[in-house]
Amino acid sequence: MARYPHMPREAVLKEDMLRSGIAFDGSALTDNLDGEIKPKSYFIFSFDQKPLSELGEAAERRPPEEIALSGGPYELRRTIVSVRVNPDSPYRVALGAGGLRLSLEGREIAEVEFPPMPEYYRHSLANGKTVMETAPTIEWGYLIYLTVLRLCQYFGAKEECRFCDINHNWRQHRKAGRPYTGVKPVEDVLEALDIIDRHDVERHTHAYTLTGGSVTSAVDGLDEADFYGRYAEAIEERFPGRWIGKLVAQALPQKEVRRYKDYGIAIYHPNYEVWDKRLFSIICPGKERYVGREEWHRRILDAAEVFGPRNVIPNFVAGVEMAKPFGFPTIDDAISSTVEGLDFFMSRGVTPRFTTWCPEPTTPLGRDNPGGAPLEYHIRMLEAYADALRRHELDPPPGYGAAGAGKAVFSVSSFMDVL
């Protein structure tokens, strides 16, 4: 904070917690769906820095989905942070005499608020499935996250992205006996959304994201565009205009992308993950094999002709550029490479966004880099991102709620907190 006084303190702390994880005292764990706190839903990846089998009590009594920080010695404005569990983290949440507090190596640094249990989580589908498992909400209730395909067809060491644990996360939840549906039926999704719509009387939910693993052959006899598109079509028919429709999927040819638009999707996220050509082929071998980096980028720009550049928002995973043994040796080199990618897209009106890399231990990059990327990298990345937006005279990307420290709800990186 002292070295980067122009950066919001909230963003510095948030990035360090996202890269380091959070430990929870038993007093700060939830009663799952029987309590007053919204529990962590594991909406797509584990976002934990230990396997489920090593989380101890936190595996049985889940921590909250997110936490809100405020006050403390840094006089923090309200800051929403996604929960990434790490029993070894120097950051610890515990219940004290004055309420929930966050400490760093034993020194209290913030007051903590947990998200309340939403009324729609208290109701089940007719078949007994929970809304939390079918249509969980994140970003303090702003976004409904619909992971309708829990497995990715980029499979095995020669295809899986090296930072991604979607397939392992499915396996560990199934092994633990938790409900974790591989392919969610359209009818279940619609029923869960109906429950949310009826009970979200104050309209806290503003958007939904359709996503899941990549489809390289077929699921339910459908290619990727029609598999995900059928959900969008059904949602928009049942709830026209109720939520902003977003979709995270592969970069598909323009003809197939038009089907997403026709089905009712408003915002398309064809994530490019990492910019550097060499690193893309190493870190994303499946994407390189089936599509290729240059074609992936070409399809992103083609999609901008369908949705409009502002509504095509590809994600990159901030920090994997520095992952050993393949990554850049210096922060300068990593930032320079990533900014090259930002300039490439932003000069064409496309605004990428990013998530802060979580080094999940069952992934190759997480195993070899348990500490993730340096905090300095993350702060400089935030700085470079904000500078790039200004340089290209672009606004914050749509579909993420309010921007600014004390206002942002996007919880898996601080990019909205610094804009």
MOSUL-V351339 format. One record per residue. N is the residue number from 1. RES is the residue in one small letter. SS is DSSP state (hx for helix, st for strand, lp for the rest). Layout:
BEGIN
n=N res=RES ss=SS
n=N res=RES ss=SS
END
This chain:
BEGIN
n=1 res=m ss=lp
n=2 res=a ss=lp
n=3 res=r ss=lp
n=4 res=y ss=lp
n=5 res=p ss=lp
n=6 res=h ss=lp
n=7 res=m ss=lp
n=8 res=p ss=lp
n=9 res=r ss=hx
n=10 res=e ss=hx
n=11 res=a ss=hx
n=12 res=v ss=hx
n=13 res=l ss=hx
n=14 res=k ss=hx
n=15 res=e ss=hx
n=16 res=d ss=hx
n=17 res=m ss=hx
n=18 res=l ss=hx
n=19 res=r ss=hx
n=20 res=s ss=hx
n=21 res=g ss=lp
n=22 res=i ss=st
n=23 res=a ss=st
n=24 res=f ss=st
n=25 res=d ss=lp
n=26 res=g ss=hx
n=27 res=s ss=hx
n=28 res=a ss=hx
n=29 res=l ss=lp
n=30 res=t ss=lp
n=31 res=d ss=lp
n=32 res=n ss=hx
n=33 res=l ss=hx
n=34 res=d ss=hx
n=35 res=g ss=lp
n=36 res=e ss=lp
n=37 res=i ss=st
n=38 res=k ss=lp
n=39 res=p ss=st
n=40 res=k ss=lp
n=41 res=s ss=lp
n=42 res=y ss=lp
n=43 res=f ss=lp
n=44 res=i ss=lp
n=45 res=f ss=lp
n=46 res=s ss=lp
n=47 res=f ss=lp
n=48 res=d ss=lp
n=49 res=q ss=lp
n=50 res=k ss=lp
n=51 res=p ss=lp
n=52 res=l ss=hx
n=53 res=s ss=hx
n=54 res=e ss=hx
n=55 res=l ss=lp
n=56 res=g ss=lp
n=57 res=e ss=hx
n=58 res=a ss=hx
n=59 res=a ss=hx
n=60 res=e ss=hx
n=61 res=r ss=lp
n=62 res=r ss=lp
n=63 res=p ss=lp
n=64 res=p ss=st
n=65 res=e ss=lp
n=66 res=e ss=st
n=67 res=i ss=st
n=68 res=a ss=st
n=69 res=l ss=st
n=70 res=s ss=st
n=71 res=g ss=st
n=72 res=g ss=lp
n=73 res=p ss=lp
n=74 res=y ss=lp
n=75 res=e ss=lp
n=76 res=l ss=st
n=77 res=r ss=st
n=78 res=r ss=st
n=79 res=t ss=st
n=80 res=i ss=st
n=81 res=v ss=st
n=82 res=s ss=st
n=83 res=v ss=lp
n=84 res=r ss=lp
n=85 res=v ss=st
n=86 res=n ss=lp
n=87 res=p ss=lp
n=88 res=d ss=lp
n=89 res=s ss=lp
n=90 res=p ss=lp
n=91 res=y ss=st
n=92 res=r ss=st
n=93 res=v ss=st
n=94 res=a ss=st
n=95 res=l ss=st
n=96 res=g ss=st
n=97 res=a ss=lp
n=98 res=g ss=lp
n=99 res=g ss=st
n=100 res=l ss=st
n=101 res=r ss=st
n=102 res=l ss=st
n=103 res=s ss=st
n=104 res=l ss=st
n=105 res=e ss=lp
n=106 res=g ss=lp
n=107 res=r ss=st
n=108 res=e ss=st
n=109 res=i ss=st
n=110 res=a ss=st
n=111 res=e ss=st
n=112 res=v ss=st
n=113 res=e ss=st
n=114 res=f ss=st
n=115 res=p ss=lp
n=116 res=p ss=st
n=117 res=m ss=lp
n=118 res=p ss=lp
n=119 res=e ss=hx
n=120 res=y ss=hx
n=121 res=y ss=hx
n=122 res=r ss=hx
n=123 res=h ss=lp
n=124 res=s ss=st
n=125 res=l ss=lp
n=126 res=a ss=lp
n=127 res=n ss=lp
n=128 res=g ss=lp
n=129 res=k ss=lp
n=130 res=t ss=st
n=131 res=v ss=hx
n=132 res=m ss=hx
n=133 res=e ss=hx
n=134 res=t ss=hx
n=135 res=a ss=lp
n=136 res=p ss=st
n=137 res=t ss=st
n=138 res=i ss=st
n=139 res=e ss=lp
n=140 res=w ss=lp
n=141 res=g ss=lp
n=142 res=y ss=lp
n=143 res=l ss=st
n=144 res=i ss=st
n=145 res=y ss=st
n=146 res=l ss=st
n=147 res=t ss=st
n=148 res=v ss=st
n=149 res=l ss=st
n=150 res=r ss=lp
n=151 res=l ss=lp
n=152 res=c ss=lp
n=153 res=q ss=lp
n=154 res=y ss=lp
n=155 res=f ss=lp
n=156 res=g ss=lp
n=157 res=a ss=lp
n=158 res=k ss=lp
n=159 res=e ss=lp
n=160 res=e ss=lp
n=161 res=c ss=lp
n=162 res=r ss=lp
n=163 res=f ss=lp
n=164 res=c ss=lp
n=165 res=d ss=lp
n=166 res=i ss=hx
n=167 res=n ss=hx
n=168 res=h ss=hx
n=169 res=n ss=hx
n=170 res=w ss=hx
n=171 res=r ss=hx
n=172 res=q ss=hx
n=173 res=h ss=hx
n=174 res=r ss=hx
n=175 res=k ss=hx
n=176 res=a ss=lp
n=177 res=g ss=lp
n=178 res=r ss=lp
n=179 res=p ss=lp
n=180 res=y ss=lp
n=181 res=t ss=lp
n=182 res=g ss=lp
n=183 res=v ss=st
n=184 res=k ss=lp
n=185 res=p ss=lp
n=186 res=v ss=hx
n=187 res=e ss=hx
n=188 res=d ss=hx
n=189 res=v ss=hx
n=190 res=l ss=hx
n=191 res=e ss=hx
n=192 res=a ss=hx
n=193 res=l ss=hx
n=194 res=d ss=hx
n=195 res=i ss=hx
n=196 res=i ss=hx
n=197 res=d ss=hx
n=198 res=r ss=hx
n=199 res=h ss=hx
n=200 res=d ss=lp
n=201 res=v ss=lp
n=202 res=e ss=lp
n=203 res=r ss=lp
n=204 res=h ss=lp
n=205 res=t ss=lp
n=206 res=h ss=lp
n=207 res=a ss=st
n=208 res=y ss=st
n=209 res=t ss=st
n=210 res=l ss=st
n=211 res=t ss=st
n=212 res=g ss=st
n=213 res=g ss=lp
n=214 res=s ss=lp
n=215 res=v ss=lp
n=216 res=t ss=lp
n=217 res=s ss=lp
n=218 res=a ss=lp
n=219 res=v ss=st
n=220 res=d ss=lp
n=221 res=g ss=lp
n=222 res=l ss=st
n=223 res=d ss=lp
n=224 res=e ss=hx
n=225 res=a ss=hx
n=226 res=d ss=hx
n=227 res=f ss=hx
n=228 res=y ss=hx
n=229 res=g ss=hx
n=230 res=r ss=hx
n=231 res=y ss=hx
n=232 res=a ss=hx
n=233 res=e ss=hx
n=234 res=a ss=hx
n=235 res=i ss=hx
n=236 res=e ss=hx
n=237 res=e ss=hx
n=238 res=r ss=hx
n=239 res=f ss=lp
n=240 res=p ss=lp
n=241 res=g ss=lp
n=242 res=r ss=lp
n=243 res=w ss=lp
n=244 res=i ss=st
n=245 res=g ss=st
n=246 res=k ss=st
n=247 res=l ss=st
n=248 res=v ss=st
n=249 res=a ss=lp
n=250 res=q ss=lp
n=251 res=a ss=lp
n=252 res=l ss=lp
n=253 res=p ss=lp
n=254 res=q ss=hx
n=255 res=k ss=hx
n=256 res=e ss=hx
n=257 res=v ss=hx
n=258 res=r ss=hx
n=259 res=r ss=hx
n=260 res=y ss=hx
n=261 res=k ss=hx
n=262 res=d ss=hx
n=263 res=y ss=hx
n=264 res=g ss=lp
n=265 res=i ss=lp
n=266 res=a ss=lp
n=267 res=i ss=st
n=268 res=y ss=st
n=269 res=h ss=st
n=270 res=p ss=lp
n=271 res=n ss=lp
n=272 res=y ss=lp
n=273 res=e ss=st
n=274 res=v ss=lp
n=275 res=w ss=lp
n=276 res=d ss=lp
n=277 res=k ss=hx
n=278 res=r ss=hx
n=279 res=l ss=hx
n=280 res=f ss=hx
n=281 res=s ss=hx
n=282 res=i ss=hx
n=283 res=i ss=hx
n=284 res=c ss=lp
n=285 res=p ss=hx
n=286 res=g ss=hx
n=287 res=k ss=hx
n=288 res=e ss=hx
n=289 res=r ss=hx
n=290 res=y ss=hx
n=291 res=v ss=lp
n=292 res=g ss=lp
n=293 res=r ss=hx
n=294 res=e ss=hx
n=295 res=e ss=hx
n=296 res=w ss=hx
n=297 res=h ss=hx
n=298 res=r ss=hx
n=299 res=r ss=hx
n=300 res=i ss=hx
n=301 res=l ss=hx
n=302 res=d ss=hx
n=303 res=a ss=hx
n=304 res=a ss=hx
n=305 res=e ss=hx
n=306 res=v ss=hx
n=307 res=f ss=hx
n=308 res=g ss=lp
n=309 res=p ss=hx
n=310 res=r ss=hx
n=311 res=n ss=hx
n=312 res=v ss=st
n=313 res=i ss=lp
n=314 res=p ss=lp
n=315 res=n ss=st
n=316 res=f ss=st
n=317 res=v ss=st
n=318 res=a ss=st
n=319 res=g ss=lp
n=320 res=v ss=hx
n=321 res=e ss=hx
n=322 res=m ss=hx
n=323 res=a ss=lp
n=324 res=k ss=lp
n=325 res=p ss=lp
n=326 res=f ss=lp
n=327 res=g ss=lp
n=328 res=f ss=lp
n=329 res=p ss=lp
n=330 res=t ss=lp
n=331 res=i ss=hx
n=332 res=d ss=hx
n=333 res=d ss=hx
n=334 res=a ss=hx
n=335 res=i ss=hx
n=336 res=s ss=hx
n=337 res=s ss=hx
n=338 res=t ss=hx
n=339 res=v ss=hx
n=340 res=e ss=hx
n=341 res=g ss=hx
n=342 res=l ss=hx
n=343 res=d ss=hx
n=344 res=f ss=hx
n=345 res=f ss=hx
n=346 res=m ss=hx
n=347 res=s ss=lp
n=348 res=r ss=lp
n=349 res=g ss=lp
n=350 res=v ss=lp
n=351 res=t ss=lp
n=352 res=p ss=lp
n=353 res=r ss=st
n=354 res=f ss=st
n=355 res=t ss=st
n=356 res=t ss=st
n=357 res=w ss=lp
n=358 res=c ss=lp
n=359 res=p ss=lp
n=360 res=e ss=lp
n=361 res=p ss=lp
n=362 res=t ss=lp
n=363 res=t ss=lp
n=364 res=p ss=hx
n=365 res=l ss=hx
n=366 res=g ss=hx
n=367 res=r ss=hx
n=368 res=d ss=hx
n=369 res=n ss=lp
n=370 res=p ss=lp
n=371 res=g ss=lp
n=372 res=g ss=lp
n=373 res=a ss=lp
n=374 res=p ss=lp
n=375 res=l ss=hx
n=376 res=e ss=hx
n=377 res=y ss=hx
n=378 res=h ss=hx
n=379 res=i ss=hx
n=380 res=r ss=hx
n=381 res=m ss=hx
n=382 res=l ss=hx
n=383 res=e ss=hx
n=384 res=a ss=hx
n=385 res=y ss=hx
n=386 res=a ss=hx
n=387 res=d ss=hx
n=388 res=a ss=hx
n=389 res=l ss=hx
n=390 res=r ss=hx
n=391 res=r ss=hx
n=392 res=h ss=lp
n=393 res=e ss=lp
n=394 res=l ss=lp
n=395 res=d ss=lp
n=396 res=p ss=lp
n=397 res=p ss=lp
n=398 res=p ss=lp
n=399 res=g ss=lp
n=400 res=y ss=lp
n=401 res=g ss=lp
n=402 res=a ss=lp
n=403 res=a ss=lp
n=404 res=g ss=lp
n=405 res=a ss=lp
n=406 res=g ss=lp
n=407 res=k ss=lp
n=408 res=a ss=lp
n=409 res=v ss=lp
n=410 res=f ss=lp
n=411 res=s ss=lp
n=412 res=v ss=lp
n=413 res=s ss=lp
n=414 res=s ss=lp
n=415 res=f ss=lp
n=416 res=m ss=lp
n=417 res=d ss=lp
n=418 res=v ss=lp
n=419 res=l ss=lp
END
